[in-house]
Amino acid sequence: MTDTEQAGSAPHGRNFGWWDMFVHPDDDPRSDSGYTGEHDTLVGYLRDQRLTLELKCAGLDAEAMARRSVPPSDLSLLGLVRHLAEMEHTWFRRVMAGQDVPRLYRTQDEPNADFTGAVPDPGTVAAAWAAWRGEIAFAERLVAEAPSLEVTGTVDDETITLREVLVHMIEEYARHNGHADFLRERIDGRVGQ
């Protein structure tokens, strides 16, 4: 591949090509939909959104993971991993399972600690991925063992179904994966898919 092909010929050096995508379609671990039934559809789309976040962060060191978007924002890929671990923890462990456990990052004094604590330290990055994967494993077990999507939890004295939580989490990931597209492109030019 030539430098011109890699840099692209479009204005501002942007040009679509598989070389600058996160993963070639033949190697993409995400599904191509084709789910059967509501349960499998919701679980499948959430799984794909989780995989998308991983793809957008693949191959980055601690400095790149913690790099902020633009001042004064504290948004970073590491912050997104921490934030989404917090969301998994909150919605599945605290709300749906009813566990009275402390939050992962947020506190009364530091409500944005998932983002502000995203520092360029390899240990912080490893801990964030471990927390995120641990919360996903918990969520996947809870969903697999639930007798139906009508199982309920309580949030702010309101009842919410597992169905609503799954839809909310798909929305949460989709929104933040859009942020991750721009963050990754700013880091090394890789574009989203």
C-alpha positions in Angstrom: 0.0 0.0 0.0 1.4 3.4 -1.0 1.6 6.4 1.3 -1.0 8.1 -0.9 -3.4 5.2 -0.5 -2.8 5.2 3.3 -3.2 8.9 3.7 -6.2 9.0 1.4 -7.0 11.3 -1.4 -10.1 13.0 0.0 -9.9 16.5 1.5 -8.1 16.7 4.9 -6.5 13.3 4.2 -9.7 11.3 5.0 -10.6 8.5 2.6 -12.4 5.3 3.4 -10.5 2.1 3.1 -10.3 -1.2 5.1 -6.7 -0.3 6.1 -7.9 2.4 8.5 -10.8 0.4 10.0 -10.7 -1.3 13.4 -11.1 -4.7 11.9 -11.5 -6.2 8.4 -15.1 -7.5 7.9 -13.8 -11.0 7.5 -12.2 -10.8 11.0 -15.0 -9.0 12.8 -16.1 -10.9 15.9 -19.5 -9.1 16.0 -22.6 -10.8 14.6 -24.4 -9.8 11.5 -27.7 -9.8 13.3 -29.9 -12.7 12.3 -31.2 -13.2 15.9 -34.3 -15.2 16.6 -36.7 -13.9 19.3 -36.7 -10.8 21.5 -34.4 -12.2 24.2 -31.7 -13.3 21.7 -32.0 -10.0 19.8 -31.5 -7.9 22.9 -28.6 -10.0 24.2 -27.0 -10.1 20.8 -27.1 -6.4 20.1 -25.7 -5.7 23.6 -22.9 -8.2 23.0 -22.1 -6.5 19.7 -22.0 -3.1 21.3 -19.7 -4.4 24.0 -17.4 -5.9 21.4 -17.4 -2.6 19.5 -16.0 -0.8 22.5 -13.2 -3.3 22.8 -12.4 -2.9 19.1 -12.3 0.8 19.4 -9.7 0.6 22.2 -7.6 -2.3 20.7 -3.9 -1.8 20.5 -3.7 1.4 22.5 -1.3 2.1 25.4 -2.2 3.8 28.6 -1.3 7.3 27.4 -3.6 6.9 24.3 -6.4 5.3 26.3 -6.4 8.3 28.8 -6.0 11.0 26.1 -8.7 13.6 26.5 -10.9 14.6 23.6 -10.8 18.4 23.6 -10.6 20.9 26.5 -12.5 21.3 28.8 -13.9 17.8 28.3 -12.7 14.9 30.4 -13.8 12.4 27.9 -11.3 9.6 27.0 -11.5 6.0 25.9 -10.3 4.9 29.3 -13.0 7.1 30.9 -15.6 5.4 28.7 -14.4 1.9 29.7 -14.7 3.0 33.4 -18.0 4.6 32.8 -19.5 1.6 31.0 -18.2 -0.7 33.8 -20.0 1.6 36.2 -23.2 1.4 34.1 -23.0 -2.5 33.9 -22.4 -2.5 37.7 -25.3 -0.2 38.5 -28.0 -1.6 36.2 -27.3 -5.3 36.6 -25.7 -5.7 40.0 -27.3 -2.9 42.0 -30.7 -2.5 40.2 -31.6 -5.9 38.8 -29.8 -8.1 41.4 -30.6 -5.7 44.2 -27.1 -5.9 45.7 -26.3 -3.2 48.2 -22.7 -2.7 47.0 -20.7 0.5 46.6 -20.3 2.1 43.2 -17.1 1.3 41.3 -15.8 4.8 40.8 -18.4 7.4 41.5 -18.8 8.9 45.0 -20.9 11.8 46.5 -17.7 13.9 46.5 -16.6 12.8 43.0 -19.6 12.1 40.8 -17.4 12.0 37.6 -14.6 9.8 39.0 -15.1 7.3 36.2 -13.8 10.0 33.8 -11.6 12.2 36.1 -9.8 9.2 37.4 -8.9 7.9 33.9 -5.2 8.6 34.1 -2.4 7.4 31.8 -1.2 4.6 34.1 -1.0 0.9 32.8 -2.3 -0.3 36.2 -5.4 2.0 36.0 -6.1 0.7 32.4 -5.7 -2.9 33.5 -8.0 -2.4 36.5 -10.6 -0.7 34.3 -10.7 -3.6 31.8 -10.8 -6.1 34.6 -13.8 -4.3 36.2 -15.5 -3.9 32.9 -15.1 -7.6 32.1 -16.1 -8.7 35.6 -19.3 -6.7 35.4 -20.2 -8.0 32.0 -19.7 -11.6 33.2 -22.0 -10.9 36.1 -24.6 -9.3 33.8 -24.4 -12.2 31.3 -25.0 -14.7 34.1 -27.9 -12.7 35.5 -29.6 -12.4 32.1 -29.0 -16.1 31.3 -30.5 -17.2 34.6 -33.5 -14.8 34.4 -36.8 -16.7 33.8 -38.0 -13.9 31.5 -37.5 -10.4 30.4 -40.3 -9.4 32.8 -38.0 -9.8 35.8 -37.9 -6.6 37.7 -35.5 -4.4 39.7 -35.9 -1.1 41.4 -34.3 2.2 40.7 -35.3 5.4 42.5 -38.4 3.6 43.9 -39.5 2.8 40.4 -39.9 -0.7 39.0 -38.0 -1.5 35.8 -37.9 -4.7 33.8 -34.9 -6.6 32.5 -36.1 -5.8 29.0 -35.9 -2.1 29.7 -32.4 -2.4 31.2 -31.2 -4.3 28.2 -32.6 -1.7 25.8 -31.1 1.1 27.9 -27.7 -0.6 27.9 -27.7 -1.0 24.1 -28.5 2.8 23.9 -25.8 3.6 26.4 -23.1 1.7 24.5 -24.3 3.0 21.1 -24.1 6.6 22.3 -20.7 6.2 23.8 -19.3 4.1 20.9 -20.1 7.1 18.8 -17.9 9.2 21.1 -15.2 6.4 20.9 -15.2 6.7 17.1 -14.1 10.3 17.4 -11.6 9.7 20.2 -9.9 6.9 18.3 -9.8 8.8 15.1 -8.1 11.7 16.9 -5.5 9.3 18.4 -4.4 7.5 15.3 -6.7 8.1 12.4 -8.6 4.8 12.8 -12.3 5.3 11.9 -15.3 3.6 13.3 -17.5 0.9 11.9 
